[in-house]
C-alpha cells in the first residue's frame, strides 16, 4: 500500500509541483473567463493568455531557485 501511495504522490507531483501556483493559475483562468465572457474587448483573451504565460515563467523561476538552494 505504501508503494501505491508513493507512486500516486509522484504522479500528482509531476503535474502539480506547487499547490499555490496551481491555485494562482486556476484563479487567472477563472477571472479571465469571467471577464472575457462579460466584456467585449478585442484582444482581451490575448491578455489573459499573457498573464498565464507570465505566471508560468514566474512559477518555473521560483521552482528552479528552490531546487538550486536545496542543492
C-alpha positions as CSV (number, residue, x, y, z in Angstrom):
1,X,0.0,0.0,0.0
2,X,2.9,2.4,0.7
3,X,4.2,1.8,-2.8
4,X,0.8,2.8,-4.3
5,X,0.7,6.0,-2.2
6,X,4.2,6.9,-3.1
7,X,3.6,6.3,-6.8
8,X,0.4,8.3,-6.6
9,X,2.2,11.2,-4.9
10,X,4.9,11.2,-7.6
11,X,2.4,11.2,-10.4
12,X,0.5,14.1,-8.9
13,X,3.8,15.8,-8.3
14,X,4.6,15.7,-12.0
15,X,1.5,17.7,-12.8
16,X,1.2,19.8,-9.6
17,X,4.5,20.9,-8.3
18,X,3.2,23.6,-6.1
19,X,-0.4,23.9,-5.0
20,X,-0.2,27.7,-4.5
21,X,1.0,28.2,-8.1
22,X,-1.8,25.9,-9.3
23,X,-4.3,28.0,-7.4
24,X,-2.9,31.1,-9.0
25,X,-3.3,29.6,-12.4
26,X,-6.8,28.5,-11.8
27,X,-7.7,31.9,-10.4
28,X,-6.3,33.6,-13.5
29,X,-8.3,31.2,-15.7
30,X,-11.5,31.8,-13.8
31,X,-11.1,35.5,-13.6
32,X,-10.1,35.7,-17.3
33,X,-13.1,33.5,-18.3
34,X,-15.5,35.7,-16.3
35,X,-14.1,39.0,-17.7
36,X,-13.9,37.8,-21.3
37,X,-17.4,36.4,-21.2
38,X,-18.8,39.7,-19.8
39,X,-16.7,42.4,-21.6
40,X,-16.5,42.5,-25.3
41,X,-13.0,43.9,-25.9
42,X,-10.8,42.7,-28.8
43,X,-7.6,41.2,-27.6
44,X,-8.7,40.6,-24.0
45,X,-8.2,36.8,-24.4
46,X,-4.7,37.5,-25.5
47,X,-4.0,39.5,-22.3
48,X,-5.3,36.5,-20.2
49,X,-3.0,34.2,-22.2
50,X,-0.1,36.6,-21.5
51,X,-1.0,36.6,-17.8
52,X,-0.9,32.8,-17.8
53,X,2.4,32.7,-19.6
54,X,3.9,35.2,-17.1
55,X,2.6,33.1,-14.2
56,X,4.2,30.0,-15.7
57,X,7.6,31.7,-16.1
58,X,7.3,33.1,-12.5
59,X,6.4,29.6,-11.1
60,X,9.2,27.9,-13.1
61,X,11.7,30.5,-11.8
62,X,10.6,30.0,-8.2
63,X,10.9,26.3,-8.5
64,X,14.4,26.5,-10.1
65,X,15.6,28.8,-7.3
66,X,14.1,26.5,-4.7
67,X,15.9,23.5,-6.2
68,X,19.1,25.4,-6.5
69,X,19.0,26.3,-2.8
70,X,18.4,22.6,-1.9
71,X,21.5,21.6,-3.8
